[in-house]
Amino acid sequence: MNRHYFFVLASCLSLSSCGDIDSSDGYVEAAGLLESSFMANLGSGFNGPVDGMALQSDSKIIVIGRFTQLNGESSPYLARLNENGSPDPSFALGLSLDAPVFEVKVDGEDRVYIAGAFQNSVSQALPYFVRLSKDGLIDQDFLVNLGAGFDAQTTALSLDDENSIFIGGDFLNFKNQSRSKFIKLLTDGTEDLDFSSTLGSGFNLSVSEVLTRPDNTICVGGAFTLFNSISHNRLLCFLESGEVDTQFKSLLGGGFNGTIRTLASRAMGDTGLLIGGNFEAVNSLTRKFVAEIEGAGAFDHSSALNISVGPDADVYSILVNRADSQVFSGDFCQWSSVSICRMLRLKNGAIDQTFLTNLGSGFDQNVRSLLELPSGKMLVGGEFLSFNGAAISTHMIQLK
């Protein structure tokens, strides 16, 4: 029997009744208020959109996007902040990318992987993807193994527990060999040929998101409608071997009728998926811009997310925090009957009223990226130039 849940707005009698967590390691779930000290340290911030962020083990923050300056200093498309928000000028010395970075990941050794539209740094060729050391120096051995690299931009990136690298994008070739839109590299930058042998002709259209799940299956989303000449509408999961998860495909049915922009595990350690993008139906069921899928691939009819009306425009980023609350951001200005611009948090399937109240009028333009810090504070990046009615020219804020 299906269970049904509905979104409820209710006032909180106390901070604890809203589900905030204060654990022994100092974690406190962000309440949605602007952290003024971080903003002061950030200074004038970025001169263009912040599209992604990643955290190193010392709590330094890697930032990527379509900016060329940080706090008035040259920093083309890549930068690092200290934990307090101040720029770290010691990062990526001598690196000067020629085009935007679209995705960033950090591995267990604090090495930095970046994917994007860039092809050069100063006089060195960087074929749309590169690995950097902890402090932003090009890993030359890794670069040698990439060889000619990709022939078009890379837009999606995920790492597994062994630091194998899954890359998606618009490319048709890797090292002059046909590899349409998706590939797996080993930790040294060489291609996993066994995995590639299962991919056939690949995807017909771009891969915009890759997620490695806790069971080591790999899910990809994007604009594609075919994989290896077989219908797969915008979402596909692979087994660890690289073979298509046929059970997932069968349960997913007709898939999505529009582009998938983001994928997230619906809870820590869960293989179920939260999906955001520019779609309006899942397997012929009306479901606009967000959806929840069971780990095996079936549409979750009991999910509060799937029952609600949801957002009125694209979802670009989804964050599931340590408290298993779900944060959604994008270009929407309404969620069900609630007016809230471009960011919203759900707790146990219901809109978090305290977070909603503290966000006020929200953001004036889209929110592209979210990152939770160990403290529970949240970093927010995007195209926006104001927050809750106040001018914010930094393209990035911290919420406490």
N, C-alpha and C positions, 0 to 999 in steps of 0.2 A: 504494500500500500504506500502511495506517495505521501510524504509529509509536505505541508505548505507553510512557508514563513512569509511574513510581510515586513516591510520597512516601517519602523516606528520612530517618531520624534518624541523624546521625553526629556524633561529637565532632570539634571543630576542633583541629588541632595548633598553630595560631597564629592571631592575629587576621587576618593577611593571607589565610590559607587559607580563611577564612569569607567572602572576597569583599569586604572593606571597601575603600573607595576613599579615597585621600588625594591629591587633585589639587592642582595648583599654586595654585588659588584658595582652598584651605583646606577643601574639601569632604571630610567624613568621614561615612560612613553611620552613622546612629544605632545604637548597640549595644543600646539598650533599658534603660539605667540612668537613674534619676531625676536631673535636673539641679537640685541643691539651691540654687544661687545664684538661679536664675530663680524658684524657689518662694518663697524668702525675700523677693524683691522684689515678688512678687504679693500677699504679705500674706494676708489672710483670703479673698481671691479673690472669686468670684461666689457669690451666694446662691441660684442656681438653675441649671438645666442650660445648658451651652454647646453650641449646635447647629451653629455654623458659624464659620469664620475665613477671613480673606483678608489678603494681605501687600501693603503699599505698597512703593514703590521704595526708600525709606529704611529698610526693614526694620521699620517700625512695623506693628502687628498689629491689624486690625479684628476684633472679636469680637461675635457676635450669639447670641441665644438667648432663654431664658425666665426670665432673671434680672432683678432690679430694682435690685441694688446691686453695686458693686465695691469691695472693701476697706472696707466700711462706709459708703460714700458713694453717694448716689442716682445710678443709671445705668440707666434703664429700657430693657432689651432690646438695648442697643447700647453699645459701649465701644471704646477704643483703648488698647493697651499699647505701651510702648516696647520696643525690642529685648531689653532685659534683664529684662522682665517687670513693670516698675513701671507703674502706671496713668498715662496721659497726660491730665491734667485740661483741657488746651487743646482737646480734640476735642469737636465737637458741642455747643458752648456754646449754651444756650437751647433745645436740642432735647429734648423729653420725649415719647416715644412712648407711646401708650395701650394697646398690645397687642404680643405677641411678633413678632420678626423671624425668618423661617424660612430665608432665603438671602441671601448677600452676595457681591458680585463687585467687583473693582477693575480699572479700565481703565488703558491706557497713560499716561494723564495723572494717575493716582492718584485720579481721581474714584471715589466709592463708590456702588454701587447696592444698595438693600436691598428685599427683598420679604417680605411677611408678612401678619399679621392686623390691623395698625395702620390707623387711619383718621384720626387727629389727632395733632398735636403742639402742646400748649398750646391756642391758639385757631385754629390753621391746619389745614385739611383736607388730609390726605395719603391719597389713595384706594388703599391697599394696596400702593403702590409709589412710590419716590422716588429721585432722584439727589442726592447730596451732593457738595460740593466736597472737595478733599483733606483739609481740616480739619473737615469735618462740617457745613458750612452748607448749607441747602437751596438747590438750584439753582432759582431762581424762574422763569427763562425755560423751563426744562425742565418745571417743574410746570404752567405756563400751557398748554403744548402737550399735557400729559396731560388737561387738561380735567376732566370728571367721572370719568375713570379707570375703575377696575374696580368691579364690584358685589359681589365676594367675594374671599376671600384669595388671594394669589399665593404659590406654594410652590416654584417652580423658575425658574432664571435662568441664562442663558448669554450671553456676548458673542462676536462674531466679530472678525476682524482689523480691521474698519472701525468697530468699536464699535456695530454694529447689535445690538439687544437682543432675545433670545428669552425669552418669559415663559410659564410654565405655572402652572396652579392649579385652583381650583374655580369660577372666575368663569364667567358666561354672557354678560356684556356688557362692552364697552369703549367709553367715551364714548357710552353708550346705544345702541350698535349691537351686534347679535348676534355674539359672538366666543367660541365655546364652548371654554374651557379652555386655549387656546394662541393666541399672537399674536407678530408681529415688529414691533418699533418701530425707527425710524431713530435716529440718534445724537442728534437734537434732541428726541426724545420724541414725534414724530408717527408715526402708523401707516404701515407699508409697505403701501399699498393693493394693489399688484400681488401681493405675497405673500399677503395676505388673500383675494384673489379666488380663490385655488386651494384654500382650506380648506373650502369648503362649509359643512356643518352642524357641523363640528368633532368633538370627542370627546364620548362619552356619559358618561364618568366622569373623575375627576381625573387631571391630569398632575403627577407628583411630581418628575420629573428631566428636564433638558434638557442635551444635550452637543453642542457644535459640534466636528466632527471636522477633522483636518488638511486634508482635501479639500473643506472648506466644506459638506459635507452636515451635516444636523442630525438627531440622534436624540433621541426622547422616550420616556420610560418612565412607567409609573404603574399605575393600577387599571383603566383603560379597556379595553373589549372591542370598541368600534366607533369608527371614524373616518369621518365623512361617510357614515354608515349602512352601511359595509362592515366586515366582521370584521377586526380588528387586535388581537390579544390581548397587551396590555400593553407592546408595543415596536413603534415605527414610526420609519422614517427618511425624511427629506425631502431632495430635491435642493436645490441652492442657490436654484432658482427658486421653491420652495415646492410643487412637485409631489411626489407620493409616489414613493419609490424602489421601483418595482414588482419589480425583480430582488431586492432585499433581502427584500421581502415573500414572494416565491415561495420563496426559499431558506430563510427562517425557518420557513415552513410554519405549523403551528398555534400557534406562539408560546408564551407562558408561561401557566401555570395559576394564578398568583397575582401579587400586587403587586410591581412593580419599585420599589426605593427608591433605587438609586444606579447610575450608569454611569461608566465610566472607559475611556480608551484603554489598551490592554493594554501598550503600550510607547510611549516618546517617538516622536512622528511616525507612529504606527501607526493605521490606521483600525479595526483589530480591537477588539472590545469586551469588557471585563470587566463583569459584571452581578451586582448583589446585590439581595436582597429577601426576600420571604416566599412564594416559589414552591417547588414540588416537582417540576415537570416542564417540559421545553422540547421543543416539537414532539413530545409524547407520550413522550419519553425521560425516565427518572427522573434528575432533577438538582436537588438540594435547596439552595436559598438562594444559591448562586453558580453562575455559568456563564461560559464563554468562547465568543464568537461571532466567526467570521471577518468581515473587513471587508465582504464582499459579502452577509453574512447567514446563512451556513451554520453549523450547530453544528460546532465544531472537535473531531472525534473523536480527534485526536492529542494534544490538550491534557492535560497532567498534571492540571490543575484539573478538567477534565470527567471524568477517569477515577477520581479519588479519591472517597472517601465524602464528604469536605468537612465543613462545620460542621453543628451540630445545631439551630441557630436562626437568626433573622434576621441579615442583613448590612445595615448602615446606611451604611457609608462604605468606599471603596476609594481608596488612594493608590498611584500608581506613582511611585517616586522617581527621582532622577537616575541611580542605578545600575541602573534597570529592575527593581528588586525590587518586589514587590507586597505591600502592607500592607492587611489586611482588618480591619474592626472591626464590632461589632454587639452582639448579645445572646447569642451562643453561648458554651458552656463546654466544647465538645469539637470537635476537628477530626480527622476520621478516627478513629484510636484514641488520639489525644493529648489529654490534659486541658489546656486553656488557656482562660482566661475572657476573652472579649470582644475579643481582639486577637491577630493572628498575622501573620508575615511569611514570604513565599515568595521563594526565590532560585533561579532556573533551574528552577522547578517543584517544588523540595524545601523542606520546612520549615526555616527558618533556626534551627539549634540554639542558637547563641549568643544570639540575640534571645529565643528561647523560654526559655532558662535565666534570663536577666536579668529577664524579666517576672515570673518566679516564679508566684505564684497569680493574677496578672492583676488584673482589676477586679471590684468587687462588683456593679456595675450597668452598664447599657449604655454603650458608647462611640459617640458620634454624629458626631464630626468629627475630621479629621486634616489637618495642614498641615506640609509640610516647609519648613524655613528654608534659606537659601543655604548655611549652614554644614554642613547635613546633619542637624542636630538636628530633632526632631519635636515638634510641639505636638499634644496630645490633649485633646479636650473631650467632655463628655457628662453623664450623670446620676450617675455613680459618686461614691462617698464614701470609697473606699479603694483603694489600689494596693499589690499584693504584701503584703497583710496589714496595711499601715499606714494609719491614718486620713488621708484627704485631703479636706478640706471645701471645696476651692477650685473643684471641678467642671472643673478644667483642670490639666494638668501639662506639663512639658517633659522629653523623653527625649534623652539624649546617647549 
